[in-house]
Amino acid sequence: MVLKEKLKNIKMGNDSAAGYLTKITNVRDELAMIGEAIPPTELVQIAVNGLPRSWMNFADGVCAREALPTWERFWDDCI
């Protein structure tokens, strides 16, 4: 439960896009090690929610899609 809360509280802040996404991936992997899988669409939603205001046009574009992208596609789009 602590790791899930940690995942939801990760914010981009002053990190680079790669640094921010790496933090999320690391916590996702920690959760996987204890048998708790996070669905890719939920991971994308968490990442979008942690983006700063300056990324809101990007976030709006991601959310406007018919279906959320995979984690890998989201990562590529951010970079």
Buried (B, 14 or more C-beta within 10 A) or exposed (E): EEBEEBBEEBEBEEBEBEEBBEBBBEBBEEBEEEEEEBEBBBBBBBBBEBBEEEBEEBBEEBEEEEEBBEBEBBBEEBE
